[in-house]
Amino acid sequence: MAFQLAEVVPWGRTFNEYVAMFSLDAADRSRSILGCGDGPASFNAEALQQTVKVVSVDPLYEFSVPQIRKRIADTAPTVAGQLRSNAGDFVWQHFKSVDDLVAARMQAMQIFLGDYVEGTAQGRYVPAQLPDLPFFDATFDLALCSHFLFLYSEQHDTQFHISAVRELCRVASEVRIFPLLELDGTSSRHLPAVTDALSADGRTVTIEPVNYEFQKGGDKMMRVLSG
Ligand SMILES: C[S@@+](CC[C@H](N)C(=O)[O-])C[C@H]1O[C@@H](n2cnc3c(N)ncnc32)[C@H](O)[C@@H]1O
């Protein structure tokens, strides 16, 4: 079935958040990076300013600027309301309040929208979705997946997760995924099976602490290395 814009709640993070979520270091900044499920994050646009080479892939990129802008306007008040109702589930350290967080997200999404048309023309925003990506084997040094895999464990089953991570491993020599929690803050039900399947493939899978925590307990990423 075709991807529906109504299925997406656009909510984009920043370059600095990606740096923290994925422990990106100076060496990583010179690697070719795939951001999978980047949606309306400003990661790609801000990376460009810092000459970091990022291609973002997301089914959201089938849609136009006005369509995405309208979807953001329609959904942001609901997300803000949910955050206010569940504020106790989050760590208010980097962001001091819901208003602070919403302002940062809206700014990130404005930066994304401002870059989207030019970035699409340059091939930096590619409309596609896991578990099938339109890239040759080993196109990228590093694939990052923020707030899609594991987070939506209820919506996507174990087999989807295994196929999706294998696909990321096909197109990149290293894969990092954050967070490892589901939306309700519990550890993803698919984590053991994905770890076992990838290890059985001969890949090295590690769970590593990172310097980022917004969902309480969400301070770890998965790193998968080929072979
Ligand atoms: C919560 S957003 C995260 C956006 C961004 N990564 C960030 O951290 O700010 C989840 C994103 O996953 C995308 N998505 C949904 N299904 C997908 C799929 N099958 N493959 C890749 N991305 C998908 C959505 O369109 C959405 O942009």
The ligand as a MOL file (V3000), in Angstrom:
LIG
                    3D

  0  0  0     0  0            999 V3000
M  V30 BEGIN CTAB
M  V30 COUNTS 27 29 0 0 0
M  V30 BEGIN ATOM
M  V30 1 C 9.8210 9.9840 14.4590 0
M  V30 2 S 10.3710 10.3490 12.8410 0 CHG=1
M  V30 3 C 12.1240 10.5500 13.1080 0
M  V30 4 C 12.7150 11.5880 12.2030 0
M  V30 5 C 14.2200 11.7930 12.3610 0
M  V30 6 N 14.9710 10.5800 12.1810 0
M  V30 7 C 14.5580 12.3680 13.7130 0
M  V30 8 O 15.0740 11.6710 14.5730 0
M  V30 9 O 14.2820 13.5550 13.9290 0 CHG=-1
M  V30 10 C 10.2650 8.7490 12.0420 0
M  V30 11 C 10.5010 8.8240 10.5380 0
M  V30 12 O 10.4920 7.4920 10.0050 0
M  V30 13 C 9.9550 7.5560 8.7140 0
M  V30 14 N 9.5330 6.2210 8.2540 0
M  V30 15 C 8.3280 5.6360 8.3760 0
M  V30 16 N 8.3380 4.4150 7.7990 0
M  V30 17 C 9.5920 4.2310 7.3050 0
M  V30 18 C 10.2430 3.1630 6.6090 0
M  V30 19 N 9.5990 2.0200 6.3280 0
M  V30 20 N 11.5360 3.3130 6.2560 0
M  V30 21 C 12.2110 4.4620 6.5620 0
M  V30 22 N 11.6530 5.4990 7.2220 0
M  V30 23 C 10.3540 5.3840 7.5900 0
M  V30 24 C 8.8080 8.5440 8.8500 0
M  V30 25 O 8.3820 9.0640 7.6040 0
M  V30 26 C 9.4220 9.5820 9.7790 0
M  V30 27 O 10.0090 10.6450 9.0540 0
M  V30 END ATOM
M  V30 BEGIN BOND
M  V30 1 1 1 2
M  V30 2 1 2 3
M  V30 3 1 2 10
M  V30 4 1 3 4
M  V30 5 1 4 5
M  V30 6 1 5 6
M  V30 7 1 5 7
M  V30 8 2 7 8
M  V30 9 1 7 9
M  V30 10 1 10 11
M  V30 11 1 11 12
M  V30 12 1 11 26
M  V30 13 1 12 13
M  V30 14 1 13 14
M  V30 15 1 13 24
M  V30 16 1 14 15
M  V30 17 1 14 23
M  V30 18 2 15 16
M  V30 19 1 16 17
M  V30 20 1 17 18
M  V30 21 2 17 23
M  V30 22 1 18 19
M  V30 23 2 18 20
M  V30 24 1 20 21
M  V30 25 2 21 22
M  V30 26 1 22 23
M  V30 27 1 24 25
M  V30 28 1 24 26
M  V30 29 1 26 27
M  V30 END BOND
M  V30 END CTAB
M  END
